[in-house]
């Protein structure tokens, strides 16, 4: 079937000239201000353009982050008009061929993972990779996406336990699962005494006012309701504490209603989408995350890099980032009382906050650098590409169309390849 569709679109264009960088297309639904989307922007900005040239295909609208990077990268949008819009396939295939894409990376599960990989196969893209950032609802892989495993060269997990999940629960072949840890810019996210004062000035608060914050898209799986319930419980003891929510999304009206119901609306600040997150997070006393499921949330790494202790639900691979009693505290999912108590222990002990914050920053610098993540993506793509190019040298001509003779003759190993 895929061969029939491919033939309808004509021949596959020739690939890059020897020594040229690979053109990499990231396929995503949209780019609101969220962890995975922010991670993608940082990844693209740090890529070595002598190795890979990145661009983005948003199946729907660009979103705030997509619009923000439009002057830096090619951003393709509005490829999918609805859930059952089958025209997304020819649109993606044409795009990949017109842009002469060498590597496709689908970001997250769902429609982008499904259509992105099928289109890449039809378009004759040599390297097809799926990067996954969660461990279940609403981002479960699903049966249809599992059926496309043979088309996929690699599945990227963001932590060791996440890799185990992809192998054991999702059933992906072990040899195709690669762990590339999320990384952040520790120079951009760093402790700042001035940020504490600036955040309180913006909110009209005294400098000594304690602030607990969360950074997460306002979606149901982020469980902001638990954060609000914990805020209400903690406010019984810490009546001067204020609570900051950064992010936007469909759950905003429900969150506002819940704040009204608990009578804490005057102490909860919904700041919406912000592009000065490093400054805001550095102004928190405690960072909290109440998600129902996660893999390795970027927002936690950002808070730790800012020297802010973290209290988070013990879901997914969060425990690989937040070390209990060292860089923060872990609580059970949906345990709003436990979340409030853990936050309270930190609010009442400035020295513990400082010690945990310093430990967290040291940990991120050692294990979660942006440079390591970028090198992981570039090395994975170039390794797969070079291996296929080498194999194509001895393949029958009709099997080597993705790697024409003039492309693979004397093919140099690429900068960043894991091959020796």
Secondary structure, 3 states (H helix, E strand, C coil): CHHHHHHHCCCCCCCCCCCCCEEEEEEECCCCCCHHHHHHHHHHHHCCCCCEEEEEEECCCCHHHHHHCCCCCCEECCCCCCCCCCHHHHHHHHHHHHCCCCEEEEECCCHHHHHHHHHHHHHCCCEEEEECCCCCCCCCCCHHHHHCHHHCCEEEECCHHHHHHHHHCCCCCHHHEEECCCCECCCCCCCCHHHHHHHHHHHCCCCCCCEEEEECCCCHHHCHHHHHHHHHHHHCCCCCCEEEEECCCCCHHHHHHHHHHHCCHHHEEEEECCCCHHHHHHCCCEEEECCCCCCCCHHHHHHHHCCCEEEEECCCCHHHCCCECCCEEEECCCCHHHHHHHHHHHHCCHHHHHHHHHHHHHHHHHHCEHHHHHHHHHHHHHHHHHHHHHHHCCCCHHHCCCCCHHHHCCCCCCCCCCCC
